Amino acid sequence: MIDFVRNVRLWFAPEQVREEGSTPDYRFSLANERTFLAWLRTALALIGGGFAVDQFLPDLRWGWRVGLSLALLTAGVLCSLRAVNHWVRCERAMRRGEDLPTSRFPALLGVVVAVVAVAMVVVVLAGWEG
């Protein structure tokens, strides 16, 4: 928990990351940044999907529409927070010469998106209306 709090502080003070270890090959830092940006694009897509479900499926029952929208919006929020946390953790690990950190988040995100997709298939095939 203490390490997580330290990482959150580094989100807003990335220059402090430079104080640890030695500078890695810049290509690794740039690759880490590209990965961060890819996670942000994924978060934006999930957020956009959540709004799209809410706005473009007015005939869907209120509970289904709100539930699917909130699942996508929540996944987008978590994905954006995970992106910055993972960026800091990877940058610190590279500077220290440690193995890159592992995470269960990609699997969790994949399961959430799959569940929402299956729910949408059921909604479309059943033709449920509000």
C-alpha positions in Angstrom: 0.0 0.0 0.0 2.9 2.4 0.8 4.4 1.7 -2.6 1.0 2.5 -4.3 0.8 5.9 -2.4 4.4 6.6 -3.5 3.5 5.8 -7.1 0.4 8.1 -6.9 2.7 11.0 -5.7 5.0 10.3 -8.7 2.1 10.7 -11.1 2.2 14.4 -10.4 6.0 14.7 -10.0 7.6 12.6 -12.7 10.9 14.4 -12.3 11.4 12.5 -9.0 11.5 9.3 -11.0 14.8 10.5 -12.4 16.3 10.4 -8.9 16.2 6.6 -8.9 18.8 4.4 -10.5 20.3 5.2 -13.8 18.9 6.5 -17.0 17.7 3.7 -19.3 18.1 3.7 -23.0 15.8 6.4 -24.2 14.1 3.9 -26.6 12.7 2.0 -23.6 11.3 5.2 -22.0 9.7 6.1 -25.3 8.2 2.6 -25.7 6.9 3.0 -22.2 5.3 6.3 -23.1 3.7 4.8 -26.3 2.2 2.0 -24.2 0.9 4.6 -21.8 -0.7 6.5 -24.7 -2.2 3.2 -26.1 -3.9 2.6 -22.7 -5.3 6.1 -22.8 -6.7 5.5 -26.3 -8.3 2.4 -24.9 -9.8 4.3 -22.0 -11.2 7.0 -24.3 -12.7 4.3 -26.5 -14.4 2.7 -23.5 -15.7 6.0 -22.3 -17.0 6.8 -25.8 -18.6 3.4 -26.0 -20.3 4.0 -22.6 -21.8 7.3 -23.8 -22.8 5.8 -27.2 -24.7 3.0 -25.4 -26.6 5.5 -23.3 -27.3 8.0 -26.1 -27.9 5.8 -29.1 -29.9 3.0 -27.6 -32.9 4.9 -26.2 -35.3 1.9 -26.8 -33.2 -0.3 -24.6 -34.6 -0.9 -21.1 -33.4 1.7 -18.7 -31.6 -0.8 -16.4 -29.8 -2.5 -19.3 -28.8 0.8 -20.9 -27.5 2.3 -17.6 -25.8 -0.9 -16.6 -23.9 -1.4 -19.8 -23.0 2.3 -20.0 -21.7 2.3 -16.4 -19.7 -0.8 -17.0 -18.0 0.8 -20.0 -17.5 4.1 -18.3 -16.1 2.5 -15.2 -13.7 0.4 -17.3 -12.5 3.6 -19.1 -11.9 5.4 -15.8 -10.0 2.4 -14.4 -8.0 2.0 -17.6 -6.9 5.6 -17.6 -5.8 5.4 -13.9 -4.0 2.1 -14.6 -2.2 3.7 -17.5 -0.4 6.3 -15.5 0.3 4.0 -12.6 1.8 1.4 -14.9 3.9 4.0 -16.7 5.4 5.1 -13.4 6.0 1.5 -12.2 7.7 0.6 -15.5 9.8 3.7 -15.6 11.0 3.1 -12.0 11.7 -0.6 -12.7 13.8 0.3 -15.8 15.8 2.8 -13.9 16.5 0.3 -11.2 17.4 -2.5 -13.6 14.5 -4.6 -12.3 12.0 -6.8 -14.1 9.1 -4.9 -15.4 6.0 -5.2 -13.2 3.3 -7.6 -14.0 -0.4 -6.9 -13.8 -3.7 -8.7 -13.9 -5.5 -5.6 -15.2 -5.3 -6.5 -18.9 -7.1 -9.8 -18.2 -9.7 -8.1 -16.0 -10.3 -5.5 -18.6 -10.7 -8.2 -21.3 -13.2 -10.0 -19.2 -15.3 -6.9 -18.5 -15.3 -6.0 -22.2 -16.3 -9.6 -23.1 -19.1 -9.6 -20.6 -20.4 -6.3 -21.9 -20.2 -7.6 -25.5 -22.1 -10.8 -24.6 -24.7 -8.7 -22.9 -25.0 -6.5 -26.0 -25.4 -9.6 -28.2 -28.1 -10.9 -26.0 -29.9 -7.5 -26.1 -29.6 -7.3 -29.9 -30.8 -10.9 -30.5 -33.6 -10.7 -28.0 -34.7 -7.3 -29.3 -35.5 -6.0 -25.8 -37.2 -2.6 -25.7 -38.0 -0.3 -22.8 
